[in-house]
Amino acid sequence: AADAKAGRALAAKCQVCHGLDGIAKIPIAPHLAGESEIYLQSQLKAFRSGKREHEMMTVVAKDLSDQEIADLAAWYASIAISVTMPK
């Protein structure tokens, strides 16, 4: 089972680009807050395997275990986001 609390600790190395809160801190990084666990896991596994490539993400993901990927995905998926529509 995924552990969001463990994922939060792991997210410390993700926070420069994606933010600990899942809100991207740089223009080229996507927001991760509230994203689907399944999607996040599949993307991290794709970076880890080399199926998907990105200069930073390939390096970050290469040493992540399946459990660490699940924990990170659980953390970012657990962050509640809200939307305010423009008037």
N, CA, C and O atoms as CSV, one atom per row, in Angstrom:
chain,resi,resn,atom,element,x,y,z
A,1,ALA,N,N,0.842,-1.188,0.000
A,1,ALA,CA,C,0.000,0.000,0.000
A,1,ALA,C,C,0.882,1.244,0.000
A,1,ALA,O,O,1.929,1.280,0.647
A,2,ALA,N,N,0.450,2.244,-0.722
A,2,ALA,CA,C,1.193,3.495,-0.801
A,2,ALA,C,C,1.053,4.278,0.498
A,2,ALA,O,O,0.022,4.226,1.169
A,3,ASP,N,N,2.111,5.000,0.835
A,3,ASP,CA,C,2.168,5.780,2.070
A,3,ASP,C,C,2.419,7.247,1.724
A,3,ASP,O,O,3.542,7.633,1.403
A,4,ALA,N,N,1.369,8.054,1.792
A,4,ALA,CA,C,1.484,9.473,1.432
A,4,ALA,C,C,2.474,10.204,2.334
A,4,ALA,O,O,3.167,11.115,1.880
A,5,LYS,N,N,2.547,9.820,3.590
A,5,LYS,CA,C,3.476,10.470,4.524
A,5,LYS,C,C,4.924,10.216,4.091
A,5,LYS,O,O,5.754,11.125,4.122
A,6,ALA,N,N,5.217,8.990,3.692
A,6,ALA,CA,C,6.552,8.663,3.179
A,6,ALA,C,C,6.795,9.415,1.873
A,6,ALA,O,O,7.912,9.857,1.604
A,7,GLY,N,N,5.754,9.556,1.071
A,7,GLY,CA,C,5.857,10.295,-0.179
A,7,GLY,C,C,6.185,11.751,0.049
A,7,GLY,O,O,6.925,12.358,-0.725
A,8,ARG,N,N,5.635,12.317,1.113
A,8,ARG,CA,C,5.944,13.720,1.432
A,8,ARG,C,C,7.430,13.881,1.711
A,8,ARG,O,O,8.048,14.844,1.257
A,9,ALA,N,N,8.007,12.939,2.458
A,9,ALA,CA,C,9.438,13.000,2.749
A,9,ALA,C,C,10.250,12.880,1.460
A,9,ALA,O,O,11.233,13.597,1.275
A,10,LEU,N,N,9.843,11.980,0.575
A,10,LEU,CA,C,10.536,11.814,-0.700
A,10,LEU,C,C,10.394,13.042,-1.587
A,10,LEU,O,O,11.296,13.355,-2.364
A,11,ALA,N,N,9.277,13.733,-1.476
A,11,ALA,CA,C,9.002,14.896,-2.322
A,11,ALA,C,C,9.937,16.065,-2.044
A,11,ALA,O,O,9.954,17.039,-2.796
A,12,ALA,N,N,10.710,15.974,-0.978
A,12,ALA,CA,C,11.676,17.035,-0.687
A,12,ALA,C,C,12.621,17.240,-1.867
A,12,ALA,O,O,13.037,18.364,-2.146
A,13,LYS,N,N,12.964,16.140,-2.567
A,13,LYS,CA,C,13.858,16.299,-3.718
A,13,LYS,C,C,13.114,16.724,-4.974
A,13,LYS,O,O,13.745,17.021,-5.989
A,14,CYS,N,N,11.800,16.759,-4.929
A,14,CYS,CA,C,10.984,17.194,-6.071
A,14,CYS,C,C,10.570,18.661,-5.956
A,14,CYS,O,O,10.130,19.272,-6.930
A,15,GLN,N,N,10.718,19.215,-4.750
A,15,GLN,CA,C,10.120,20.520,-4.478
A,15,GLN,C,C,10.738,21.680,-5.236
A,15,GLN,O,O,10.072,22.698,-5.423
A,16,VAL,N,N,11.973,21.573,-5.679
A,16,VAL,CA,C,12.582,22.677,-6.422
A,16,VAL,C,C,11.796,22.969,-7.698
A,16,VAL,O,O,11.595,24.129,-8.057
A,17,CYS,N,N,11.359,21.926,-8.374
A,17,CYS,CA,C,10.617,22.101,-9.631
A,17,CYS,C,C,9.101,22.025,-9.441
A,17,CYS,O,O,8.362,22.874,-9.939
A,18,HIS,N,N,8.643,20.993,-8.712
A,18,HIS,CA,C,7.207,20.730,-8.594
A,18,HIS,C,C,6.591,21.265,-7.309
A,18,HIS,O,O,5.368,21.266,-7.168
A,19,GLY,N,N,7.410,21.715,-6.375
A,19,GLY,CA,C,6.917,22.206,-5.100
A,19,GLY,C,C,6.483,21.067,-4.186
A,19,GLY,O,O,5.928,20.071,-4.649
A,20,LEU,N,N,6.733,21.213,-2.907
A,20,LEU,CA,C,6.266,20.227,-1.940
A,20,LEU,C,C,4.743,20.176,-1.957
A,20,LEU,O,O,4.137,19.142,-1.675
A,21,ASP,N,N,4.134,21.319,-2.296
A,21,ASP,CA,C,2.676,21.421,-2.360
A,21,ASP,C,C,2.106,20.994,-3.708
A,21,ASP,O,O,0.894,21.042,-3.918
A,22,GLY,N,N,2.989,20.572,-4.627
A,22,GLY,CA,C,2.526,20.109,-5.935
A,22,GLY,C,C,2.247,21.209,-6.938
A,22,GLY,O,O,1.774,20.942,-8.043
A,23,ILE,N,N,2.535,22.440,-6.561
A,23,ILE,CA,C,2.357,23.568,-7.475
A,23,ILE,C,C,3.728,23.922,-8.042
A,23,ILE,O,O,4.632,24.308,-7.301
A,24,ALA,N,N,3.878,23.790,-9.356
A,24,ALA,CA,C,5.171,23.971,-10.017
A,24,ALA,C,C,5.809,25.314,-9.678
A,24,ALA,O,O,5.136,26.340,-9.582
A,25,LYS,N,N,7.107,25.273,-9.504
A,25,LYS,CA,C,7.871,26.469,-9.165
A,25,LYS,C,C,8.645,27.018,-10.348
A,25,LYS,O,O,9.187,28.121,-10.278
A,26,ILE,N,N,8.703,26.257,-11.438
A,26,ILE,CA,C,9.367,26.722,-12.648
A,26,ILE,C,C,8.412,26.512,-13.831
A,26,ILE,O,O,7.578,25.607,-13.805
A,27,PRO,N,N,8.537,27.344,-14.855
A,27,PRO,CA,C,7.575,27.294,-15.971
A,27,PRO,C,C,7.493,25.971,-16.727
A,27,PRO,O,O,6.436,25.649,-17.269
A,28,ILE,N,N,8.568,25.200,-16.780
A,28,ILE,CA,C,8.541,23.970,-17.584
A,28,ILE,C,C,8.060,22.747,-16.810
A,28,ILE,O,O,7.922,21.669,-17.389
A,29,ALA,N,N,7.803,22.895,-15.520
A,29,ALA,CA,C,7.363,21.753,-14.701
A,29,ALA,C,C,5.840,21.770,-14.562
A,29,ALA,O,O,5.243,22.835,-14.398
A,30,PRO,N,N,5.216,20.602,-14.628
A,30,PRO,CA,C,3.762,20.554,-14.435
A,30,PRO,C,C,3.388,20.570,-12.957
A,30,PRO,O,O,4.167,20.158,-12.098
A,31,HIS,N,N,2.193,21.049,-12.685
A,31,HIS,CA,C,1.627,20.942,-11.337
A,31,HIS,C,C,1.298,19.468,-11.095
A,31,HIS,O,O,0.824,18.779,-11.999
A,32,LEU,N,N,1.546,18.989,-9.887
A,32,LEU,CA,C,1.261,17.598,-9.557
A,32,LEU,C,C,0.157,17.456,-8.514
A,32,LEU,O,O,-0.388,16.366,-8.339
A,33,ALA,N,N,-0.173,18.525,-7.832
A,33,ALA,CA,C,-1.194,18.470,-6.781
A,33,ALA,C,C,-2.517,17.973,-7.337
A,33,ALA,O,O,-3.015,18.486,-8.339
A,34,GLY,N,N,-3.085,16.960,-6.670
A,34,GLY,CA,C,-4.392,16.455,-7.055
A,34,GLY,C,C,-4.405,15.584,-8.294
A,34,GLY,O,O,-5.469,15.144,-8.728
A,35,GLU,N,N,-3.242,15.327,-8.873
A,35,GLU,CA,C,-3.164,14.477,-10.075
A,35,GLU,C,C,-3.458,13.029,-9.697
A,35,GLU,O,O,-3.273,12.642,-8.543
A,36,SER,N,N,-3.897,12.255,-10.625
A,36,SER,CA,C,-4.226,10.846,-10.417
A,36,SER,C,C,-2.995,10.035,-10.003
A,36,SER,O,O,-1.924,10.172,-10.594
A,37,GLU,N,N,-3.160,9.194,-8.986
A,37,GLU,CA,C,-2.058,8.318,-8.560
A,37,GLU,C,C,-1.601,7.420,-9.696
A,37,GLU,O,O,-0.402,7.228,-9.902
A,38,ILE,N,N,-2.549,6.874,-10.426
A,38,ILE,CA,C,-2.207,5.961,-11.526
A,38,ILE,C,C,-1.379,6.692,-12.585
A,38,ILE,O,O,-0.387,6.158,-13.080
A,39,TYR,N,N,-1.782,7.887,-12.922
A,39,TYR,CA,C,-1.050,8.673,-13.919
A,39,TYR,C,C,0.357,8.985,-13.421
A,39,TYR,O,O,1.331,8.796,-14.150
A,40,LEU,N,N,0.470,9.464,-12.179
A,40,LEU,CA,C,1.785,9.814,-11.644
A,40,LEU,C,C,2.701,8.603,-11.601
A,40,LEU,O,O,3.877,8.701,-11.951
A,41,GLN,N,N,2.178,7.467,-11.177
A,41,GLN,CA,C,2.994,6.257,-11.136
A,41,GLN,C,C,3.449,5.854,-12.537
A,41,GLN,O,O,4.615,5.516,-12.743
A,42,SER,N,N,2.543,5.891,-13.479
A,42,SER,CA,C,2.919,5.465,-14.836
A,42,SER,C,C,3.970,6.392,-15.445
A,42,SER,O,O,4.862,5.931,-16.157
A,43,GLN,N,N,3.874,7.680,-15.174
A,43,GLN,CA,C,4.850,8.617,-15.718
A,43,GLN,C,C,6.216,8.450,-15.058
A,43,GLN,O,O,7.242,8.482,-15.738
A,44,LEU,N,N,6.235,8.274,-13.740
A,44,LEU,CA,C,7.517,8.055,-13.057
A,44,LEU,C,C,8.173,6.759,-13.518
A,44,LEU,O,O,9.390,6.707,-13.694
A,45,LYS,N,N,7.380,5.724,-13.713
A,45,LYS,CA,C,7.932,4.453,-14.200
A,45,LYS,C,C,8.441,4.593,-15.633
A,45,LYS,O,O,9.437,3.969,-16.000
A,46,ALA,N,N,7.771,5.399,-16.435
A,46,ALA,CA,C,8.220,5.638,-17.810
A,46,ALA,C,C,9.550,6.388,-17.819
A,46,ALA,O,O,10.428,6.082,-18.625
A,47,PHE,N,N,9.703,7.366,-16.929
A,47,PHE,CA,C,10.992,8.068,-16.817
A,47,PHE,C,C,12.070,7.107,-16.328
A,47,PHE,O,O,13.192,7.120,-16.835
A,48,ARG,N,N,11.736,6.283,-15.354
A,48,ARG,CA,C,12.707,5.346,-14.785
A,48,ARG,C,C,13.196,4.339,-15.838
A,48,ARG,O,O,14.385,4.026,-15.895
A,49,SER,N,N,12.293,3.846,-16.651
A,49,SER,CA,C,12.652,2.835,-17.649
A,49,SER,C,C,13.315,3.421,-18.892
A,49,SER,O,O,13.942,2.694,-19.663
A,50,GLY,N,N,13.181,4.728,-19.090
A,50,GLY,CA,C,13.711,5.360,-20.287
A,50,GLY,C,C,12.690,5.450,-21.410
A,50,GLY,O,O,12.979,5.998,-22.474
A,51,LYS,N,N,11.491,4.912,-21.177
A,51,LYS,CA,C,10.423,5.000,-22.180
A,51,LYS,C,C,10.057,6.464,-22.428
A,51,LYS,O,O,9.729,6.857,-23.548
A,52,ARG,N,N,10.122,7.256,-21.364
A,52,ARG,CA,C,9.905,8.699,-21.469
A,52,ARG,C,C,11.194,9.357,-21.012
A,52,ARG,O,O,11.782,8.941,-20.013
A,53,GLU,N,N,11.637,10.370,-21.726
A,53,GLU,CA,C,12.913,11.010,-21.399
A,53,GLU,C,C,12.753,12.496,-21.111
A,53,GLU,O,O,11.996,13.209,-21.769
A,54,HIS,N,N,13.485,12.923,-20.120
A,54,HIS,CA,C,13.611,14.338,-19.765
A,54,HIS,C,C,14.906,14.450,-18.988
A,54,HIS,O,O,15.184,13.624,-18.118
A,55,GLU,N,N,15.695,15.455,-19.291
A,55,GLU,CA,C,17.021,15.600,-18.688
A,55,GLU,C,C,17.012,15.437,-17.168
A,55,GLU,O,O,17.827,14.690,-16.626
A,56,MET,N,N,16.114,16.115,-16.482
A,56,MET,CA,C,16.076,16.050,-15.013
A,56,MET,C,C,15.310,14.833,-14.514
A,56,MET,O,O,15.785,14.130,-13.622
A,57,MET,N,N,14.136,14.575,-15.075
A,57,MET,CA,C,13.280,13.513,-14.554
A,57,MET,C,C,13.888,12.120,-14.740
A,57,MET,O,O,13.688,11.243,-13.900
A,58,THR,N,N,14.613,11.915,-15.814
A,58,THR,CA,C,15.258,10.629,-16.025
A,58,THR,C,C,16.261,10.364,-14.911
A,58,THR,O,O,16.338,9.247,-14.398
A,59,VAL,N,N,17.024,11.375,-14.537
A,59,VAL,CA,C,18.008,11.246,-13.462
A,59,VAL,C,C,17.313,11.021,-12.122
A,59,VAL,O,O,17.722,10.152,-11.352
A,60,VAL,N,N,16.276,11.789,-11.842
A,60,VAL,CA,C,15.570,11.684,-10.560
A,60,VAL,C,C,14.877,10.331,-10.415
A,60,VAL,O,O,14.921,9.727,-9.344
A,61,ALA,N,N,14.250,9.859,-11.465
A,61,ALA,CA,C,13.428,8.644,-11.387
A,61,ALA,C,C,14.226,7.349,-11.463
A,61,ALA,O,O,13.731,6.305,-11.038
A,62,LYS,N,N,15.425,7.385,-11.984
A,62,LYS,CA,C,16.152,6.145,-12.265
A,62,LYS,C,C,16.382,5.266,-11.048
A,62,LYS,O,O,16.432,4.043,-11.184
A,63,ASP,N,N,16.523,5.840,-9.879
A,63,ASP,CA,C,16.803,5.051,-8.681
A,63,ASP,C,C,15.585,4.844,-7.780
A,63,ASP,O,O,15.713,4.280,-6.693
A,64,LEU,N,N,14.410,5.291,-8.216
A,64,LEU,CA,C,13.214,5.125,-7.388
A,64,LEU,C,C,12.700,3.683,-7.459
A,64,LEU,O,O,12.618,3.090,-8.534
A,65,SER,N,N,12.362,3.142,-6.302
A,65,SER,CA,C,11.750,1.806,-6.253
A,65,SER,C,C,10.261,1.938,-6.581
A,65,SER,O,O,9.718,3.042,-6.608
A,66,ASP,N,N,9.614,0.807,-6.826
A,66,ASP,CA,C,8.169,0.825,-7.052
A,66,ASP,C,C,7.445,1.410,-5.841
A,66,ASP,O,O,6.474,2.149,-5.999
A,67,GLN,N,N,7.910,1.084,-4.633
A,67,GLN,CA,C,7.275,1.599,-3.421
A,67,GLN,C,C,7.448,3.109,-3.311
A,67,GLN,O,O,6.506,3.812,-2.948
A,68,GLU,N,N,8.634,3.613,-3.619
A,68,GLU,CA,C,8.865,5.059,-3.565
A,68,GLU,C,C,8.001,5.779,-4.595
A,68,GLU,O,O,7.469,6.853,-4.316
A,69,ILE,N,N,7.860,5.204,-5.767
A,69,ILE,CA,C,6.992,5.794,-6.791
A,69,ILE,C,C,5.551,5.822,-6.298
A,69,ILE,O,O,4.862,6.831,-6.449
A,70,ALA,N,N,5.098,4.733,-5.716
A,70,ALA,CA,C,3.732,4.680,-5.184
A,70,ALA,C,C,3.543,5.712,-4.078
A,70,ALA,O,O,2.504,6.370,-4.013
A,71,ASP,N,N,4.536,5.856,-3.214
A,71,ASP,CA,C,4.442,6.811,-2.103
A,71,ASP,C,C,4.406,8.249,-2.616
A,71,ASP,O,O,3.605,9.056,-2.145
A,72,LEU,N,N,5.265,8.572,-3.573
A,72,LEU,CA,C,5.248,9.923,-4.160
A,72,LEU,C,C,3.909,10.213,-4.826
A,72,LEU,O,O,3.339,11.290,-4.650
A,73,ALA,N,N,3.416,9.254,-5.583
A,73,ALA,CA,C,2.132,9.428,-6.259
A,73,ALA,C,C,1.014,9.623,-5.239
A,73,ALA,O,O,0.125,10.450,-5.439
A,74,ALA,N,N,1.059,8.867,-4.154
A,74,ALA,CA,C,0.036,9.006,-3.106
A,74,ALA,C,C,0.102,10.395,-2.473
A,74,ALA,O,O,-0.932,11.001,-2.193
A,75,TRP,N,N,1.313,10.897,-2.248
A,75,TRP,CA,C,1.461,12.231,-1.651
A,75,TRP,C,C,0.850,13.302,-2.563
A,75,TRP,O,O,-0.014,14.067,-2.135
A,76,TYR,N,N,1.297,13.352,-3.803
A,76,TYR,CA,C,0.817,14.405,-4.687
A,76,TYR,C,C,-0.676,14.259,-4.985
A,76,TYR,O,O,-1.375,15.263,-5.118
A,77,ALA,N,N,-1.165,13.046,-5.091
A,77,ALA,CA,C,-2.600,12.829,-5.341
A,77,ALA,C,C,-3.445,13.239,-4.134
A,77,ALA,O,O,-4.610,13.605,-4.290
A,78,SER,N,N,-2.869,13.178,-2.938
A,78,SER,CA,C,-3.621,13.503,-1.730
A,78,SER,C,C,-3.800,14.999,-1.487
A,78,SER,O,O,-4.588,15.402,-0.632
A,79,ILE,N,N,-3.086,15.803,-2.221
A,79,ILE,CA,C,-3.166,17.264,-2.040
A,79,ILE,C,C,-4.446,17.772,-2.680
A,79,ILE,O,O,-4.662,17.615,-3.882
A,80,ALA,N,N,-5.291,18.384,-1.861
A,80,ALA,CA,C,-6.561,18.919,-2.356
A,80,ALA,C,C,-6.313,20.264,-3.056
A,80,ALA,O,O,-5.605,21.131,-2.544
A,81,ILE,N,N,-6.907,20.402,-4.217
A,81,ILE,CA,C,-6.818,21.663,-4.944
A,81,ILE,C,C,-8.234,22.171,-5.180
A,81,ILE,O,O,-9.196,21.403,-5.169
A,82,SER,N,N,-8.343,23.461,-5.391
A,82,SER,CA,C,-9.646,24.029,-5.710
A,82,SER,C,C,-9.503,24.932,-6.923
A,82,SER,O,O,-8.415,25.411,-7.244
A,83,VAL,N,N,-10.618,25.146,-7.579
A,83,VAL,CA,C,-10.622,25.938,-8.798
A,83,VAL,C,C,-11.627,27.068,-8.628
A,83,VAL,O,O,-12.730,26.863,-8.119
A,84,THR,N,N,-11.242,28.239,-9.050
A,84,THR,CA,C,-12.143,29.371,-9.054
A,84,THR,C,C,-12.308,29.826,-10.500
A,84,THR,O,O,-11.359,30.276,-11.142
A,85,MET,N,N,-13.510,29.700,-10.982
A,85,MET,CA,C,-13.786,30.093,-12.356
A,85,MET,C,C,-13.833,31.615,-12.456
A,85,MET,O,O,-14.333,32.278,-11.547
A,86,PRO,N,N,-13.316,32.175,-13.553
A,86,PRO,CA,C,-13.409,33.622,-13.737
A,86,PRO,C,C,-14.867,34.036,-13.953
A,86,PRO,O,O,-15.692,33.248,-14.416
A,87,LYS,N,N,-15.151,35.253,-13.616
A,87,LYS,CA,C,-16.523,35.758,-13.782
A,87,LYS,C,C,-16.727,36.338,-15.144
A,87,LYS,O,O,-17.821,36.809,-15.457
